[in-house]
Amino acid sequence: MTEPGPRTASTRIRSDIAHNARVWNYWLGGEDHYPVDRAVGKRITEMYPSIGEVARADREFLGRAVRHLAGDVGIGQFLDIGTGLPTAHNTHEVAQHTAPDARVVYVDNDPAVLAHARSLLTSSPEGATAYVDADARDPERILRAAGATLDLRRPVAVTMLGILNFVLDTDEARGIVTTLMGALPPGSHLVLTHPTLELGGEGNEAAMRFWNENATPPITARDRAEFMSFMEGLEILEPGVVSCSRWRAASGGPVVAQFGAVARKP
């Protein structure tokens, strides 16, 4: 188990502007948020009432994907980029429930997440967890730091849930994925979700505009073709690109405007 570095995240946390990790925590029913986060979260919910369903569906998708990869596929290493604030069923908890020796590296650059990182560093005795304070836009740094815990010569599952939507330039976002997956061996997997104005998400356009005017970091939606371009050269697992709420779900829940997919590096 690796402790986060000595930096004092509390000195970097801003409580005067809403931040994604804290607002997302609010939508998930957590308690790690400030009044400004609740105000923005409530306003967006008024504008786009299904946003809470999106947040919950995204989290449930993570659990199904990790269980499948740790159990059915036998992946024992996970690189979780854009971790968010700790909540129930974190990646290492799901993975190590299935494979106790699983190793998980969390990556985020939000000081609020850093402040709570020790909650993510509880591991089974057989496995390991670590936290890297880094920006998704610096994949080389992420890979260097992750290599202290993960064996990058063996397959790794990279999870990037609701993260590439904060990289506004699509070519830059595609380059991040290409760098990450290019450094990993065949058999590695990529787990993605991304908001879209398709799948009934047209009403989210005004809410996203409100977010970009009142919160940080700025966000963008992408269409199916743009989302699929992140997985170019990879083999997309069944059932393909779908609403994340419908990816290998036992029962059909509501379709949410959030693409979800898992792809394998051949």
Contacts in CASP RR format, 6 or more apart in sequence:
PFRMAT RR
TARGET T0000
AUTHOR 0000-0000-0000
METHOD contacts of the structure
MODEL  1
MTEPGPRTASTRIRSDIAHNARVWNYWLGGEDHYPVDRAVGKRITEMYPS
IGEVARADREFLGRAVRHLAGDVGIGQFLDIGTGLPTAHNTHEVAQHTAP
DARVVYVDNDPAVLAHARSLLTSSPEGATAYVDADARDPERILRAAGATL
DLRRPVAVTMLGILNFVLDTDEARGIVTTLMGALPPGSHLVLTHPTLELG
GEGNEAAMRFWNENATPPITARDRAEFMSFMEGLEILEPGVVSCSRWRAA
SGGPVVAQFGAVARKP
1 121 0 8 1.000
1 122 0 8 1.000
1 123 0 8 1.000
1 128 0 8 1.000
1 129 0 8 1.000
1 130 0 8 1.000
2 121 0 8 1.000
2 128 0 8 1.000
2 129 0 8 1.000
2 130 0 8 1.000
2 131 0 8 1.000
2 148 0 8 1.000
2 149 0 8 1.000
3 118 0 8 1.000
3 121 0 8 1.000
4 114 0 8 1.000
4 117 0 8 1.000
4 118 0 8 1.000
4 121 0 8 1.000
4 131 0 8 1.000
4 133 0 8 1.000
5 133 0 8 1.000
7 114 0 8 1.000
7 133 0 8 1.000
9 111 0 8 1.000
9 112 0 8 1.000
9 114 0 8 1.000
9 115 0 8 1.000
10 111 0 8 1.000
10 115 0 8 1.000
12 111 0 8 1.000
13 111 0 8 1.000
13 112 0 8 1.000
13 115 0 8 1.000
15 34 0 8 1.000
15 36 0 8 1.000
16 36 0 8 1.000
17 36 0 8 1.000
17 214 0 8 1.000
17 215 0 8 1.000
17 216 0 8 1.000
18 34 0 8 1.000
18 36 0 8 1.000
18 37 0 8 1.000
18 39 0 8 1.000
18 40 0 8 1.000
18 41 0 8 1.000
18 214 0 8 1.000
18 215 0 8 1.000
18 216 0 8 1.000
19 37 0 8 1.000
19 110 0 8 1.000
19 112 0 8 1.000
19 215 0 8 1.000
19 216 0 8 1.000
19 217 0 8 1.000
20 110 0 8 1.000
20 166 0 8 1.000
20 215 0 8 1.000
20 216 0 8 1.000
20 217 0 8 1.000
20 219 0 8 1.000
21 84 0 8 1.000
21 85 0 8 1.000
21 108 0 8 1.000
21 110 0 8 1.000
21 112 0 8 1.000
21 113 0 8 1.000
22 32 0 8 1.000
22 33 0 8 1.000
22 34 0 8 1.000
22 37 0 8 1.000
22 85 0 8 1.000
22 112 0 8 1.000
23 33 0 8 1.000
23 37 0 8 1.000
23 40 0 8 1.000
23 41 0 8 1.000
23 44 0 8 1.000
23 215 0 8 1.000
24 55 0 8 1.000
24 84 0 8 1.000
24 85 0 8 1.000
25 31 0 8 1.000
25 32 0 8 1.000
25 33 0 8 1.000
25 37 0 8 1.000
25 84 0 8 1.000
25 85 0 8 1.000
25 87 0 8 1.000
26 33 0 8 1.000
26 37 0 8 1.000
26 38 0 8 1.000
26 41 0 8 1.000
27 41 0 8 1.000
27 45 0 8 1.000
27 51 0 8 1.000
27 52 0 8 1.000
27 54 0 8 1.000
27 55 0 8 1.000
27 56 0 8 1.000
28 52 0 8 1.000
28 55 0 8 1.000
28 56 0 8 1.000
28 59 0 8 1.000
28 87 0 8 1.000
30 85 0 8 1.000
30 87 0 8 1.000
32 85 0 8 1.000
32 112 0 8 1.000
32 116 0 8 1.000
40 210 0 8 1.000
40 211 0 8 1.000
40 214 0 8 1.000
40 215 0 8 1.000
41 51 0 8 1.000
43 210 0 8 1.000
43 214 0 8 1.000
44 51 0 8 1.000
44 207 0 8 1.000
44 210 0 8 1.000
44 211 0 8 1.000
45 51 0 8 1.000
45 52 0 8 1.000
47 203 0 8 1.000
47 206 0 8 1.000
47 207 0 8 1.000
47 210 0 8 1.000
48 201 0 8 1.000
48 203 0 8 1.000
48 204 0 8 1.000
48 206 0 8 1.000
48 207 0 8 1.000
50 254 0 8 1.000
50 256 0 8 1.000
50 257 0 8 1.000
51 204 0 8 1.000
51 207 0 8 1.000
53 245 0 8 1.000
53 254 0 8 1.000
53 256 0 8 1.000
54 195 0 8 1.000
54 256 0 8 1.000
54 257 0 8 1.000
54 258 0 8 1.000
57 243 0 8 1.000
57 244 0 8 1.000
57 245 0 8 1.000
57 254 0 8 1.000
57 256 0 8 1.000
57 258 0 8 1.000
58 161 0 8 1.000
58 162 0 8 1.000
58 193 0 8 1.000
58 244 0 8 1.000
58 256 0 8 1.000
58 258 0 8 1.000
59 87 0 8 1.000
59 89 0 8 1.000
60 245 0 8 1.000
60 249 0 8 1.000
61 161 0 8 1.000
61 193 0 8 1.000
61 244 0 8 1.000
61 245 0 8 1.000
61 247 0 8 1.000
61 260 0 8 1.000
62 89 0 8 1.000
62 91 0 8 1.000
62 94 0 8 1.000
62 159 0 8 1.000
62 161 0 8 1.000
62 191 0 8 1.000
63 89 0 8 1.000
63 94 0 8 1.000
64 247 0 8 1.000
64 248 0 8 1.000
64 249 0 8 1.000
65 159 0 8 1.000
65 191 0 8 1.000
65 247 0 8 1.000
65 248 0 8 1.000
65 262 0 8 1.000
66 78 0 8 1.000
66 91 0 8 1.000
66 94 0 8 1.000
66 95 0 8 1.000
66 98 0 8 1.000
66 157 0 8 1.000
66 159 0 8 1.000
66 191 0 8 1.000
67 94 0 8 1.000
67 98 0 8 1.000
68 248 0 8 1.000
68 262 0 8 1.000
69 75 0 8 1.000
69 78 0 8 1.000
69 95 0 8 1.000
69 157 0 8 1.000
69 189 0 8 1.000
69 191 0 8 1.000
69 262 0 8 1.000
70 76 0 8 1.000
70 78 0 8 1.000
70 94 0 8 1.000
70 95 0 8 1.000
70 98 0 8 1.000
70 99 0 8 1.000
70 102 0 8 1.000
71 98 0 8 1.000
71 99 0 8 1.000
73 189 0 8 1.000
74 99 0 8 1.000
75 155 0 8 1.000
75 156 0 8 1.000
75 157 0 8 1.000
75 189 0 8 1.000
76 95 0 8 1.000
76 99 0 8 1.000
76 101 0 8 1.000
76 102 0 8 1.000
76 103 0 8 1.000
76 155 0 8 1.000
76 157 0 8 1.000
77 102 0 8 1.000
77 103 0 8 1.000
77 104 0 8 1.000
77 150 0 8 1.000
77 151 0 8 1.000
77 154 0 8 1.000
77 155 0 8 1.000
77 156 0 8 1.000
77 157 0 8 1.000
78 91 0 8 1.000
78 92 0 8 1.000
78 95 0 8 1.000
78 102 0 8 1.000
78 103 0 8 1.000
78 104 0 8 1.000
78 105 0 8 1.000
78 156 0 8 1.000
78 157 0 8 1.000
78 158 0 8 1.000
78 159 0 8 1.000
79 104 0 8 1.000
79 105 0 8 1.000
79 107 0 8 1.000
79 142 0 8 1.000
79 146 0 8 1.000
79 150 0 8 1.000
79 156 0 8 1.000
79 157 0 8 1.000
79 158 0 8 1.000
79 159 0 8 1.000
79 180 0 8 1.000
80 91 0 8 1.000
80 104 0 8 1.000
80 105 0 8 1.000
80 106 0 8 1.000
80 107 0 8 1.000
80 159 0 8 1.000
81 107 0 8 1.000
81 108 0 8 1.000
81 136 0 8 1.000
81 142 0 8 1.000
81 158 0 8 1.000
81 159 0 8 1.000
81 160 0 8 1.000
81 163 0 8 1.000
81 180 0 8 1.000
82 106 0 8 1.000
82 107 0 8 1.000
82 108 0 8 1.000
82 136 0 8 1.000
82 160 0 8 1.000
82 161 0 8 1.000
82 162 0 8 1.000
82 163 0 8 1.000
83 91 0 8 1.000
83 106 0 8 1.000
83 107 0 8 1.000
83 108 0 8 1.000
83 113 0 8 1.000
83 120 0 8 1.000
83 131 0 8 1.000
84 108 0 8 1.000
84 110 0 8 1.000
84 113 0 8 1.000
85 112 0 8 1.000
85 113 0 8 1.000
85 116 0 8 1.000
86 116 0 8 1.000
86 119 0 8 1.000
86 120 0 8 1.000
90 120 0 8 1.000
91 104 0 8 1.000
91 106 0 8 1.000
91 159 0 8 1.000
92 102 0 8 1.000
92 104 0 8 1.000
92 106 0 8 1.000
92 120 0 8 1.000
92 122 0 8 1.000
92 123 0 8 1.000
92 129 0 8 1.000
95 102 0 8 1.000
95 104 0 8 1.000
96 102 0 8 1.000
96 104 0 8 1.000
96 123 0 8 1.000
96 124 0 8 1.000
96 126 0 8 1.000
96 127 0 8 1.000
100 124 0 8 1.000
100 125 0 8 1.000
100 126 0 8 1.000
100 127 0 8 1.000
101 124 0 8 1.000
101 126 0 8 1.000
101 127 0 8 1.000
102 124 0 8 1.000
102 127 0 8 1.000
103 127 0 8 1.000
103 128 0 8 1.000
103 129 0 8 1.000
103 149 0 8 1.000
103 150 0 8 1.000
104 123 0 8 1.000
104 128 0 8 1.000
104 129 0 8 1.000
104 130 0 8 1.000
105 129 0 8 1.000
105 130 0 8 1.000
105 131 0 8 1.000
105 132 0 8 1.000
105 145 0 8 1.000
105 146 0 8 1.000
105 147 0 8 1.000
105 149 0 8 1.000
105 150 0 8 1.000
106 117 0 8 1.000
106 120 0 8 1.000
106 129 0 8 1.000
106 130 0 8 1.000
106 131 0 8 1.000
106 132 0 8 1.000
107 131 0 8 1.000
107 132 0 8 1.000
107 134 0 8 1.000
107 136 0 8 1.000
107 142 0 8 1.000
107 145 0 8 1.000
107 146 0 8 1.000
108 114 0 8 1.000
108 131 0 8 1.000
108 133 0 8 1.000
108 134 0 8 1.000
109 133 0 8 1.000
109 134 0 8 1.000
109 135 0 8 1.000
109 136 0 8 1.000
114 131 0 8 1.000
114 133 0 8 1.000
117 131 0 8 1.000
117 133 0 8 1.000
120 129 0 8 1.000
120 131 0 8 1.000
121 129 0 8 1.000
121 130 0 8 1.000
121 131 0 8 1.000
122 129 0 8 1.000
123 129 0 8 1.000
128 149 0 8 1.000
129 149 0 8 1.000
130 146 0 8 1.000
130 148 0 8 1.000
130 149 0 8 1.000
132 142 0 8 1.000
132 145 0 8 1.000
132 146 0 8 1.000
134 141 0 8 1.000
134 142 0 8 1.000
134 145 0 8 1.000
136 142 0 8 1.000
136 160 0 8 1.000
136 163 0 8 1.000
136 164 0 8 1.000
136 166 0 8 1.000
136 167 0 8 1.000
136 176 0 8 1.000
137 167 0 8 1.000
137 172 0 8 1.000
137 176 0 8 1.000
139 175 0 8 1.000
139 176 0 8 1.000
139 179 0 8 1.000
139 180 0 8 1.000
139 183 0 8 1.000
140 179 0 8 1.000
142 180 0 8 1.000
143 152 0 8 1.000
143 179 0 8 1.000
143 180 0 8 1.000
143 183 0 8 1.000
146 152 0 8 1.000
146 156 0 8 1.000
150 156 0 8 1.000
152 183 0 8 1.000
152 184 0 8 1.000
152 185 0 8 1.000
153 185 0 8 1.000
154 185 0 8 1.000
155 184 0 8 1.000
155 185 0 8 1.000
155 186 0 8 1.000
155 187 0 8 1.000
155 188 0 8 1.000
155 189 0 8 1.000
155 265 0 8 1.000
156 184 0 8 1.000
156 188 0 8 1.000
156 189 0 8 1.000
157 188 0 8 1.000
157 189 0 8 1.000
157 190 0 8 1.000
157 191 0 8 1.000
158 180 0 8 1.000
158 181 0 8 1.000
158 184 0 8 1.000
158 188 0 8 1.000
158 189 0 8 1.000
158 190 0 8 1.000
158 191 0 8 1.000
159 191 0 8 1.000
160 177 0 8 1.000
160 190 0 8 1.000
160 191 0 8 1.000
160 192 0 8 1.000
160 193 0 8 1.000
161 191 0 8 1.000
161 192 0 8 1.000
161 193 0 8 1.000
162 192 0 8 1.000
162 193 0 8 1.000
162 194 0 8 1.000
162 195 0 8 1.000
162 258 0 8 1.000
164 173 0 8 1.000
164 176 0 8 1.000
164 177 0 8 1.000
164 192 0 8 1.000
164 194 0 8 1.000
164 222 0 8 1.000
164 230 0 8 1.000
165 194 0 8 1.000
165 195 0 8 1.000
165 219 0 8 1.000
165 220 0 8 1.000
165 221 0 8 1.000
165 222 0 8 1.000
166 217 0 8 1.000
166 218 0 8 1.000
166 219 0 8 1.000
167 173 0 8 1.000
167 176 0 8 1.000
168 218 0 8 1.000
168 220 0 8 1.000
170 222 0 8 1.000
170 226 0 8 1.000
170 229 0 8 1.000
173 230 0 8 1.000
174 229 0 8 1.000
174 230 0 8 1.000
174 232 0 8 1.000
177 190 0 8 1.000
177 230 0 8 1.000
177 231 0 8 1.000
180 190 0 8 1.000
181 188 0 8 1.000
181 190 0 8 1.000
181 234 0 8 1.000
181 265 0 8 1.000
182 265 0 8 1.000
184 265 0 8 1.000
185 265 0 8 1.000
186 265 0 8 1.000
186 266 0 8 1.000
187 264 0 8 1.000
187 265 0 8 1.000
187 266 0 8 1.000
188 264 0 8 1.000
188 265 0 8 1.000
189 262 0 8 1.000
189 263 0 8 1.000
189 264 0 8 1.000
189 265 0 8 1.000
190 230 0 8 1.000
190 231 0 8 1.000
190 234 0 8 1.000
190 262 0 8 1.000
190 263 0 8 1.000
190 264 0 8 1.000
190 265 0 8 1.000
191 261 0 8 1.000
191 262 0 8 1.000
192 227 0 8 1.000
192 230 0 8 1.000
192 231 0 8 1.000
192 259 0 8 1.000
192 260 0 8 1.000
192 261 0 8 1.000
192 262 0 8 1.000
192 263 0 8 1.000
193 244 0 8 1.000
193 258 0 8 1.000
193 259 0 8 1.000
193 260 0 8 1.000
194 221 0 8 1.000
194 222 0 8 1.000
194 227 0 8 1.000
194 230 0 8 1.000
194 258 0 8 1.000
194 259 0 8 1.000
194 260 0 8 1.000
195 204 0 8 1.000
195 208 0 8 1.000
195 219 0 8 1.000
195 221 0 8 1.000
195 222 0 8 1.000
195 257 0 8 1.000
195 258 0 8 1.000
195 259 0 8 1.000
196 221 0 8 1.000
196 222 0 8 1.000
196 223 0 8 1.000
196 224 0 8 1.000
196 227 0 8 1.000
196 257 0 8 1.000
196 258 0 8 1.000
196 259 0 8 1.000
197 203 0 8 1.000
197 204 0 8 1.000
197 205 0 8 1.000
197 221 0 8 1.000
197 223 0 8 1.000
197 257 0 8 1.000
198 223 0 8 1.000
198 224 0 8 1.000
198 257 0 8 1.000
199 243 0 8 1.000
199 255 0 8 1.000
199 256 0 8 1.000
199 257 0 8 1.000
199 258 0 8 1.000
199 259 0 8 1.000
200 255 0 8 1.000
200 257 0 8 1.000
201 257 0 8 1.000
204 221 0 8 1.000
204 257 0 8 1.000
205 221 0 8 1.000
208 219 0 8 1.000
208 220 0 8 1.000
208 221 0 8 1.000
211 218 0 8 1.000
211 219 0 8 1.000
212 218 0 8 1.000
212 219 0 8 1.000
224 241 0 8 1.000
224 259 0 8 1.000
227 241 0 8 1.000
227 259 0 8 1.000
227 260 0 8 1.000
227 261 0 8 1.000
228 236 0 8 1.000
228 241 0 8 1.000
228 261 0 8 1.000
231 261 0 8 1.000
231 263 0 8 1.000
233 266 0 8 1.000
234 263 0 8 1.000
234 264 0 8 1.000
234 265 0 8 1.000
234 266 0 8 1.000
235 263 0 8 1.000
235 264 0 8 1.000
235 265 0 8 1.000
235 266 0 8 1.000
236 261 0 8 1.000
236 262 0 8 1.000
236 263 0 8 1.000
237 261 0 8 1.000
237 262 0 8 1.000
237 263 0 8 1.000
237 264 0 8 1.000
239 246 0 8 1.000
239 247 0 8 1.000
239 248 0 8 1.000
240 247 0 8 1.000
240 261 0 8 1.000
241 259 0 8 1.000
241 260 0 8 1.000
241 261 0 8 1.000
242 259 0 8 1.000
242 260 0 8 1.000
242 261 0 8 1.000
243 255 0 8 1.000
243 256 0 8 1.000
243 257 0 8 1.000
243 258 0 8 1.000
243 259 0 8 1.000
243 260 0 8 1.000
244 256 0 8 1.000
244 258 0 8 1.000
244 259 0 8 1.000
244 260 0 8 1.000
245 252 0 8 1.000
245 253 0 8 1.000
245 254 0 8 1.000
245 255 0 8 1.000
245 256 0 8 1.000
245 258 0 8 1.000
246 252 0 8 1.000
246 253 0 8 1.000
246 255 0 8 1.000
247 260 0 8 1.000
247 261 0 8 1.000
247 262 0 8 1.000
END
